[in-house]
């Protein structure tokens, strides 16, 4: 197992003074915009501070050595998909329960992509804004663990498989492969052979695990018309993809799981990577004149109240997402207390069969 890297040292006013060739008091005057130094000196000090990556501490507790009393969570997803996503609302609820018990604040930020997320981590570290971070949506090619190791920020990765390359990071993960296998078992037992998986964002580790598992399960059962299509998790894309697959269209982002190369025959079962897309998909199928589950069965990955507010009620994978958040927050507070990094697996999501799945009539 590789040794944990030594945390990078934050630049100080002393570093700036040495680089700029001035006294520490002059640096303080320049950076705090106080009189006592010339404009030339002020400009030179600010340039050096920028080059060194120095940021002022915004937390008085950090100045006294007590820590920022805050942990960070950055979400690199389209902002317009978050308002109806029950998973993150429940996850944050569980996180907040544990943080409140420890009188810790949660600093939350939404950004465009992982590059922006990494920039936020660097800024938070330099400004002493957070004592640790919770990392969501692990990628298949992810720059964040290396960066967090470099900075020495305590971190818990939520949803990623254990990674021996980063022994200093804790991981809380779910068995997506086992959950997908359970769904395929159920649909296969009902006679379904043509299945479309309407997946989430491409490049996410859990999306890729679900796609790989579906492909493996299709190969094992000899299901020749099984495929995955990636989306942005939104209701709009969930509905649009549903219309296309039910009308036999070929889709951008389509990933054959059972050897087919094009759209193929109309599917008899649809698996959606969240509840929002599943509800939108049922509406789209109904508009086209298809019956659920008479013509097509539907399974949602995340169970929620939404799944029980539509007709028919949706079969769904159920897990305690609030407890998932609590577990992640507990692992982070353990790291902050000096505990070892760990990999913790939460229970496999359980498939609840409801009215939206039935025998294949094709």
N, C-alpha and C positions, 0 to 999 in steps of 0.2 A: 504494500500500500504506500503510495507516495506521501512524503512528508508534507504537512500543512505549511503553506507559505507564511512568512512573517508579514504582519500587516504593514502596509505602506505608511510612512510617517506624514502627517499633515504639515503643510508649510506653516511657519509662524512668522510673527512680526520680526523676530530676530533674523530669520532667514532672508526676509525682504531687505532688512537694513544692511546685512552683509553684502547681498547682491547689488544693492543700489549705492553702496558706499556712503550711507548716512547713519545717523543715530536712530535707536529704536523710538525715541520721543518724536523725532522728525517723521518717522513712519506713521506713528499714531496720529500726529497732527494732519498729515496728508490724507490718510485713509478715512479719517473722521471729519474731513472738510473743516478743520479748525485753523485759525490764523497761527503764524509762527514759522512758516516755511514759504519759500518763493514758489511761483507758479511752475517754474522749470523743475524744481525738486518735486513738487506735488505730482506733475505729469510723469516724471521718471519713476517715482515710487509706485504709482498706479499701474504703469506698464509692467514693472517687475512683478507686482502682485498678480497681475493677470497671467504672466508667463509661468509663474509658479503654481497657479491654480488656487491661490489663497481666496477664501471667502470669510466674511465676518460671521462669528457665531451668533445665531439668533436665540439661543437658549441660555439664560442666566445660570441654569443648573449645571450646564456643561462647564461654565467658567469656574464653578466651585468644585468640579470634579464629581458631581453627583449624577451625571448623565442627562440626556435630553428628556427622559421620561416619555418618550414617544417612539412608536414603531411605524414603519412606512409600508404602503401597499400601492404599487403602480400597476395600472391596467392598460395594456397596449391593444385595444380593440376599438372598432368603430363606435363612437359615442352613442349613435342613434340606435344601437342594438342593445343597450344596457338597461333601458327603462323597463323593459318587459321581461328581462331575464331573471327568473326566480332563483336560479342557482346562486348567482353572486349576492343577491339580497340575503339569502339564507346563510351563505358562507360568512359574509361580513357580520351578520347578526351573532353567529357563534363566536367569531373572533372578538367582537366587542364585549361579549359577556365576560370572557377571561381577562381582557385588558382592563375592564372597569374594576374587576376585583383587585387588580394590582395598581390601580390609579395611573394607568398608562394611557396616553392618547394615541389615536390612529390618524396618521397623515396620509390622505388618499389623493391620488392624482391619475387622470386619464390622459394618455398620450397617443400619438399616431402609430408608432412602431417601436420595435425593440431598440433601435439606435437611440431614439428619444428617451426610452426607459433607462438605458445605460447612462445617458447624460444626466438624468434626474438622480440616479444613484451617486454619481460623482459629485454633483452639487450638494446633495444632502450630506454626504460624507465630509466634504470640505467645509460646509457651514455648520457641522455638528448638529444637524437637524434631527437625526434619528439614532437610536441605539441599535436597531436591527431592522430587517425587512422581511416581509412575506412575499414570496415570488409565485405568481400564478402562470398558467398556460405555458409549461415547458415546451421548448421547440426541439425538433430533431437535430437542428444545427444551431446551438444556443451559445451566445457569447456571454451571457449573464453570469453563469457560475465562475468562469475564470476571472471576471471583473470583481465579483464579490470576494473571491479568494484574495485577489490582489489588494483590495481595500481593507480586508479584514473585518468586513461588516458581518455580524451574526445574521444568518439567513435560514429560512425554512422554505423549501420548494414544495409547493402544493400540486399534487397530481403527477409528479415525475417519478419514474422508476429509480431505485437506488443507483448511485453512481460512485464507484470506488475512486474515480479520478478526483473527486472533491470531498474528501473525508471530513472537512470542516463544516459542510452544509448538512442540515437535517432535511429529511424528505418524509412527506406524508402522502401516501399514494393509494389508489384504488385499483382493483384488478379489472381493467376494462376488457381484457381478453376473455376472462371468465364470464363477464356479463354478456358480451356479444355472443359467445358460444351458447349461453342459456337461451337467448332470443332465437338464434337459428335453430336450436333444438326444438323449441316450441312451434315455430313456424313450419319446420320440416315435418313434425309429427302431425300437423294439420293438413299436410299434403302440398304445401307451397314449394314450388321449384323455381319460380321467377321472382326474385327479391331485389329491390333497389334500396340501398342505404343512402339516405340524404344526409350527408355528413356536415360537420362544421368546417372551421377554417383549415385550409391546407397548411402543412408544416408544423401544426401542433402535435406534440408527442402522443397525446391520447387519441387524436384523430387518426394518426398513422397506425396506432396499435389496433384500433377498431377495424380499420380497413384491412390490415394484414390478417386479423383473426377471421373476418368475414371471408376473405379469399381462401384461407386455409380450411375453414369449415365447409365452404362450397366445394373445394377440391376433394375433401374427405368423403363428402356425400354424393359426389358426381352431379352437382347442380351446375348446369352449363350456362344459365342465364341469371347470374348474380353480379351486381355491380355497385359501385359507390360513386356519388357525385358530391363534390365539396361546395360549400356555400359560406356565407358570412354569418350564419345563425339567425338571420332576420326572418320575420314573418313574410316579408315581400319575396325573398328568394325561396323560402320554403314553398310558398304557393306557386311561384313561377316554375320551379323545377318539377313540382307535382304535375302541373298541367302538361309539361313537355313529356315526361316519362309516360303518362297515361295516354298521350296521343302518339307515342312511338317516336319521339324526337331524339336526335343525337345532341348531347350537351357538352359545352365547354367545361373542363374539369372532371369529366367522366373517367372513372377508373374501373375497368372490367375486373371482376373478382373471380369469374369462372371461365375465362378464356374467350368471351365474346369480344368483338371488335367494334360493333356499332350499337345503336339503340336497342335492337332486338325486339322481341315480342313485348306486349303490355305486361307489366308486373302484376302479380296477384297479392303481393305484400310489400309494404313500405316501412322502413325503419328510419326514424328521425332522430337526430342527435340532440334535440331539446324539445321541450313541451310546446314552445311558441311555434316552431315550424310544423309540429304535428297538428296542432289546432288549425293553423292556416292551411295545411295540406288537406285536412278533412273538408274544409269549406271549399277548397278548389276542386276536389274530386266530386263533391255534391253538385257544384255548379255545372260540371261537365256531364252530369247524369249518372255518375257511378255511385253505387251503394257501398257503404262501409258497415259491416264487413262482407256483404254479399258478393261484391265484385272485387274488392281489394281490402285486405286487412292492414291495420295501422298499429305500430308500436312507437311510443315516445321514450327517449332515453331517460329523461328526468321527470319523475312524478311530481305533480303539484296540484293546487286547487284548479288550475286551468283544465287539467285532464278530466275533472269531474264536473265541469261547467258546460261541456258540449255534449251533444247527442250524436253518436253513442259515446258513452264514457270510454276514455282511452286506456288501453292496456299500456303499462309503463314500467320502467325500471325504477324502483324505489330505494332510496338510501336516506340516512339521517344527515342531510347537508349541514344543518346547524352544528351537529356533533363533529362533523368533518372540520368546520371552522374552529370549534373549541380545541380539538386535538392539535391543529396547526399552531394556534396561539399558545397552547401549553408547551409545545416543543420549543417555540421561540423564547418564551420566558425562562425555560430551563437553560437554554444557551446563554441568556443574559445573566443567569445566576451562576454561570461557570460550569454547567453540566456538559456532558459529551454530546456530540452530534449523533443522531440516530436515524434509522429508516423505520417508519411506522406504517403498517398497512391497515387500512380501515376495512370493514366488512364488504364483501362483494355485493353490489346492488342486486336487489331481489325483484324478479319479474312478477308483477301483479297482472293477472289476466282479467280483462273486463270485456265490455261489449264490442270493442273495435277489432277484435281478432276472432276468426272463425274458420271452419274448414274451407279449403280451396274448392271452388265449384267449376273451375275452368276445365 
